[in-house]
Amino acid sequence: MIDLPSRKDSNTPLYLQIAKSLRRQIDDGEFATGEALPSERDLCEMTGASRVTIRKAVDQLIGEGLLLRRQGSGTFVSERIEMPATYLGGFTDDALARGQEPGSIWLVRSYAHPTREEAATLKISIASSVARLGRVRLSGGEPLAIEHAIIPEPLLPPIREIGDSLYKALESKGNRPKLGRQKVRASLASPTEAGLLSIQENSEVLRIERVTWLDDGTMIEFTRSAYRGDRYEFVTDIR
């Protein structure tokens, strides 16, 4: 059941009351991660609200990242993805480990000269050639991150041959990163980022800057990413 205060005694719109009640039940574990929400018809019967009101309540929680809608399947409680902050792996590896199908929507895939910052970070000449690889990363068809990677051209196969896994492409040339450093900070999604990630403008995102290299110190990768803050948590074991 959806517990609601008396409408006569509340100045809060009904859809927000329903969203609050659903949010509490999700937080209390009454709806488990990955569990389907009751249908709109069932929620209408539980609350006595119209279908339009129920849809607004559900859309509110989808915008907050607590729920996700799968076309033709229903609405489900979103999964929180825990990423070990000390593991040097790629998006594709993580998606496959969770039993999800990785995917990409390419935004840019081209060769160019590095900026001064990129050249200094990768320890290469500004006259050299780098691959610019920008894409939206998908897991199970859901957009979860925006990734912009800069890689020295000689370290990669032809960019049109790069599939979902950048690290697999690097590995095919014997250049899979062995060591790295990354910084994570909280931020808000820009209008463009929100559109690409199917989230509301100014939603929380985690901005990640990663640099990786080989055992001999050869710099491999300079990547900046924006991960959905409603879906990701970075976890570190401490002693």
N, C-alpha and C positions, 0 to 999 in steps of 0.2 A: 504494500500500500504506500501511497505518497502522502505523507503527513503535511497538512496545510493549516495555517492559522485562519481564523474567520476572515472572510473577505471583507465583511462590513467593518472590521476593526483594523484593517491594514490599508495603508496608502501605497503599498508596494504592488506593482503590476503582477497579475496572476502568473504570467510566464516566468517572472523572476522568482516567485515563491516556489514554483515547481522546479526550476533549475536549482534553487538552493537545497530543496529536499533531496533531489537526485544527487547533487554534489556531496551531501552529507552521507548518503547511503554508499556512494562509491568510496569515500574516505574511510568509512567504517567497515569496508569489506563486504557489504551486503551484495554488491555487484563485483564479481572478481575481474581481474585483468583479463581481457579477451572475451569476456562474457557478453552475449547479446542482450541489449536492452529490450524490454517489452515493446511490442509493436505500437504504432501510433494509436490504433484503435483501442488496444488494451490500456494505454496510458490515459486516453480520453475517458474510459469507463472508471479507472481508478480515481481520477481527479474531478470528473464532471466538467472538464474544460473542453473547448472546441479543438478541432485538429489544427487550426491555425495557431492557437496558443501553445499547444504541445510542440509544434514544429519550431516555434520561436524559442521555447525553453531548451529544446535539444540543440538548436543552432547556437545558442549561447554557450553551451558546454562544449560543442565542437570547436567554437572559436577559442575557448580556453585550453583546448588540447586534451580535455578529459574524455571526450568521445570521438569516434571516427565513424564516418558513414561509408559503407562499401556498397557500391551500386549493385542492386539486385539481391543483396544478402541481408541488409539491415544496418543497425547502428550498434557499435560495440564499444566497450570500455577500452581506452587506449592503454597500450603497454608502455611502461617506463623502461627504456633501454639503458642498462648499466655498461659503461665502457671503462675497462681498466686503463687508467691514465699512464701506466708504465709499459703498456704493450705496443710494440711497433708493428702495427698491421694496417691494412687498408679497409676502406668501407666495404668492398666486396667480400673480403674474408669474414668480416663481422656479420654481414647479412646472411651468408651461407652457414655460419656457425649457429645462427638462430633459426635456421630452417626456412629462411625467406629467400625469395628470388631477387637478386640485385638488378638494377637497371640504371640507365643514364639518359638524360635529355641534354644533348650537346648545345652549349651556348656559343662557344668559340673553340676552334681546333685549327691552329695555324702556326706558321713560323714567323719569328720577328727578332729584332735585336732587344737585348735586355735593357731595362732602365738602369740608372746608376745604382739604385738600391739593390736591384736584383743581381746585377753583376758583382757588387761588393759581397752580397750574401753568398752567392754561389762561387765566388772567387774565380770569375772568368772575365774576359775582356768585353767591353760594351760593344765591340765590333763583331762578337761571336753571334751565333744563331741559337735561339732557344725555341722550344715548343710551348705555346700558350694553350692550355687545356682548361676550358671553363665549362662546367656542366652542373645540372641538378642531379643529385643522387637519389635514387628510388630504392625502396625496400618493400617487396610485395605490392608494387605499384603505387606506393605512397611516397610523396616527396618529403625527404627528411633533412637534406643538407644541400648547400650550394658550395661548390669546390672550384677554386682557381689555382692551378698548379703551373709552375714554371720549371722546365727541365731542359738542361743542355741538349741540343739536338743530337750529338753523336751517341748519347747514352740510350736512345730509344730506337725501336723499329720505326718505319714510316708511320706518321701519325694516323693515317687512314686505316691502319691495321690495328690500332689500339682499341680494345673492347672495353668491357665494364671495369676490368681490373688494371689499373695503372701499374701496380707492383708486379703483376704477371708479365706485363709488357717489358718492364725493366729487367725482370728475371730472365726473359728470353734472350737478352743481350749480356747476361752475366752481371747485371748492375742492380740487383735488389738491395735496398738499403739495409744496413746492419746496425746503425746507431742513429740517434736523432735527438732532437730537442723540440718541445712544443710549449706554447703559452696559450692559456685559455682565459678568456675574460667574458663577463656578462655584458650584453648590449641589447638594443631594441632593433627589430626588423624595420628596414626602410620600406617604402611603398613597393619598390621593385622586388625586394626580397620577399615581402609578404605575398605578393602575387605569385612568385615562382614556387613558394613553399605551401601555398594554399592555407595561409594563416592570416589573422588580422594584422593590420598595420600597427607597429609598436609592440607586437608580441615579443616575448623574451627569446633571444637567440644566444648561443654560445659561439663566440668568435675564437677560432683556433688558428694559430700561426705555427707551422711546422717546418723544420729544416732537417734533412737527413743526409747521411753520408756513408761511404764504404769504410771498411776497416783501415784502409790506407789513407783516409782523410779526404778522398775525392768527394766533392759535394754533389749530391744527386738531385735534390728536390727542394723547392721553396714553394710552399702551399699555404694559401689562406682560405679558410672555410667558415661558413656560418651554419651551425647545426640548430635544429629546433629545440628550444629550451624546454618545451612542454613534453618532449619525448626522451631527452637524453640526460643522463647523470654520469659524470666522470668520477670514478672510484679509485682510491689509492689505499693499499694496505699499509699500515704504519705499525711500528713497534716502539 
